Amino acid sequence: RDCLGTLFRNSLTVGSLKKINNLFIKDIFHGY
């Protein structure tokens, strides 16, 4: 159960990081 919880949290973190990355990249391309 603990392992699954950690995996779930990790996937959530990765998902939010990807979202932030996409926003960041969009901002950079929007600037050009």
N, C-alpha and C positions, 0 to 999 in steps of 0.2 A: 504494500500500500504506500509506504514511504517513497519507494523508488518511483512508482507511478506518479505520485504528487510532484516529485522533483522533475520528472520528464515533462509533465504538463506545464509546470512553471517555466521550464527551459524553452519549450515550444512557444509559449506566450511571449517570452522575452525576445526570442528570435523573430517572431511575427511583428512585434512592435518595432524592432530594430529595422526590419525590412521596410516597414511603412515609413519610418523616419528617413531611411536611406532614399526611398523613392521620392519623398517630398523634397529632400535636399537636392537630388539630381534634377528634379523638375524645376526647382528654383534656379539652379545653375544654368540649365538650358534656356529657361525663360529670360534670364539676364542677357543672353547673347542675341 
